[in-house]
Amino acid sequence: MDTTPQDLSHLFLQLGLANDQPAIEQFINDHQLADNILLHQASFWSPSQKHFLIESFNEDAQWTEVIDHLDTLLRKN
């Protein structure tokens, strides 16, 4: 059983991104999603990041809630 905490910091770590608070805020400021683009379709993801997002969401994995939260944050501005 995976006991990794499910929060934005650990999601960013899973995605291979800098996961400190300033880096997360910068990522969100630099990457906004249009209403007609699904999170995993965004051009800024690598193929492995897209795969992780799709697989985690489709399997109703432990990351689903945090991925939804990131999706919301990327649509706020």
Secondary structure by P-SEA (a helix, b strand, c coil): cccccccaaaaaaaacccccaaaaaaaaaaccccccccccccccccaaaaaaaaaaaaacccaaaaaaaaaaaaacc
